[in-house]
Amino acid sequence: MLLMGSVQDPMIDYVDQLVLCVRTIGRVVHAPLTRSRCYNNLPGQHVALYYSQRASKGGLLIAESTGVSETAQGYPNTPGIWTKEQVEAWKPVVEAVHRKGGVFFCQIWHVGRASTYDYQPSGQAPISCTDKQITPEVLEDGTVEEFSAPRRLTEDEIPSIVNDFRLAARNCIEAGFDGVEIHCAFGYLIKQFMKDSVNDRTDKYGGSMENRCRFALEVIQAAIDEIGADRVGVRLSPYSNCLDCWDSDPDALGLYMIHAMNKLGVLYCSMVETEVVKVDGKVQIPYKLLRFRKAFAGTFIVAGGYNREEGNKAVSEGYTDLVAYGKWFLANPDLPKRFELNAPLNKYDRSTFYTPDPVVGYTDYPFLDLSSV
Ligand SMILES: Cc1cc2nc3c(=O)[nH]c(=O)nc-3n(C[C@H](O)[C@H](O)[C@H](O)COP(=O)(O)O)c2cc1C
């Protein structure tokens, strides 16, 4: 059974039942998507509209990366969940999703060194496991993405960051979310600790794989202690190398995490495929995650380049339980319905992915005209 929960807990039974419905509507999950429209780190009414547009009975939605503390931020207009005001601001968003029968998890993150002085309290240096700076990167539009030189956390400081994740998990439940997804992917703080291209520590948080994964597992354990394993999912991207963050042995590291997550009873593992390539204009899914899927005891979610056909194939062949869709869900508020009907999809507009307008490229993607189907 997917997303199994304790029968003693009526809340989890509710999640379990709803997520079972995901199976019947194509197991389509809304992937976490930063949209940079939460001014002052607060989700507003337009955010409630965005998520409720994409909610459907039994559909699992993962909210965008949401900061666990003042030092967690690194991008414009991203939400937080460390203050009372932020918790209150999330409540109507979560209610709007629940009214439509959706299951809603919040992705919690800390960007670590992927930040600049401007985003940090009193203009301090961003924190990380290291003091190595991310190499500036020229983006597709020609702009250069630059991050400030980080400050290496001392061993004594690490428990307080773990505690920030614990409190954020508690706040998510207080805001009404059904659970949290801990962001251990791409090049953000938790992954900075995990990967040997970044982590150059010599204390108990650096060196061996066990030591490099210690921070991640302490965070996961803290969230589980606070809200229960049945409400905690984890996102990993073993093969991504963005933000100078990669590992010399991603297979061993991914499996180490999976086995440790099994011991902790983590509800789901959401994993991102390696770089997707196109051959003759057609997306080729690398299908490199099978070993992790086989090793993981909970519900498995894949993401990265999937369309309807590839998603159905992955589920029917047992490669995954659920498929998270990013760009297609962003552009198609009724994606599960369109997949069900095999209806045409709206194209996504990359130029508005991160623009701050509360409507344009956000809540104005049209629904399917059912009379035309
Ligand atoms: C606009 C945008 C924002 C994203 N924000 C996040 C995020 O906040 N957290 C995260 O884990 N992944 C994020 N991702 C990655 C997606 O969750 C997903 O893994 C990726 O888009 C690949 O899936 P797709 O090919 O279906 O789009 C983002 C992707 C896009 C396009």
The ligand as a MOL file (V3000), in Angstrom:
LIG
                    3D

  0  0  0     0  0            999 V3000
M  V30 BEGIN CTAB
M  V30 COUNTS 31 33 0 0 0
M  V30 BEGIN ATOM
M  V30 1 C 10.4600 26.8170 -12.0330 0
M  V30 2 C 11.0410 25.6400 -11.2770 0
M  V30 3 C 11.1950 25.7240 -9.9200 0
M  V30 4 C 11.6910 24.6280 -9.1900 0
M  V30 5 N 11.7650 24.7000 -7.8450 0
M  V30 6 C 12.1070 23.6090 -7.1130 0
M  V30 7 C 12.0480 23.6250 -5.7030 0
M  V30 8 O 11.6190 24.5980 -5.0650 0
M  V30 9 N 12.4420 22.5080 -5.0470 0
M  V30 10 C 12.8820 21.3820 -5.7070 0
M  V30 11 O 13.2250 20.3860 -5.0560 0
M  V30 12 N 12.9120 21.3430 -7.0460 0
M  V30 13 C 12.5240 22.4100 -7.7660 0
M  V30 14 N 12.5060 22.3480 -9.1320 0
M  V30 15 C 12.7530 21.0490 -9.7970 0
M  V30 16 C 11.3980 20.3350 -10.0300 0
M  V30 17 O 10.8000 19.9490 -8.8160 0
M  V30 18 C 11.5440 19.0850 -10.9250 0
M  V30 19 O 12.3480 18.1560 -10.2850 0
M  V30 20 C 12.1480 19.4650 -12.2760 0
M  V30 21 O 11.4440 20.5420 -12.8550 0
M  V30 22 C 12.1140 18.2870 -13.2440 0
M  V30 23 O 10.7940 17.8830 -13.4950 0
M  V30 24 P 10.0480 18.3030 -14.8660 0
M  V30 25 O 10.9030 17.8160 -16.0000 0
M  V30 26 O 8.7250 17.5690 -14.7650 0
M  V30 27 O 9.8970 19.7850 -14.8570 0
M  V30 28 C 12.0600 23.4470 -9.8760 0
M  V30 29 C 11.9340 23.3860 -11.2660 0
M  V30 30 C 11.4270 24.4630 -11.9690 0
M  V30 31 C 11.2410 24.3530 -13.4620 0
M  V30 END ATOM
M  V30 BEGIN BOND
M  V30 1 1 1 2
M  V30 2 1 2 3
M  V30 3 2 2 30
M  V30 4 2 3 4
M  V30 5 1 4 5
M  V30 6 1 4 28
M  V30 7 2 5 6
M  V30 8 1 6 7
M  V30 9 1 6 13
M  V30 10 2 7 8
M  V30 11 1 7 9
M  V30 12 1 9 10
M  V30 13 2 10 11
M  V30 14 1 10 12
M  V30 15 2 12 13
M  V30 16 1 13 14
M  V30 17 1 14 15
M  V30 18 1 14 28
M  V30 19 1 15 16
M  V30 20 1 16 17
M  V30 21 1 16 18
M  V30 22 1 18 19
M  V30 23 1 18 20
M  V30 24 1 20 21
M  V30 25 1 20 22
M  V30 26 1 22 23
M  V30 27 1 23 24
M  V30 28 2 24 25
M  V30 29 1 24 26
M  V30 30 1 24 27
M  V30 31 2 28 29
M  V30 32 1 29 30
M  V30 33 1 30 31
M  V30 END BOND
M  V30 END CTAB
M  END
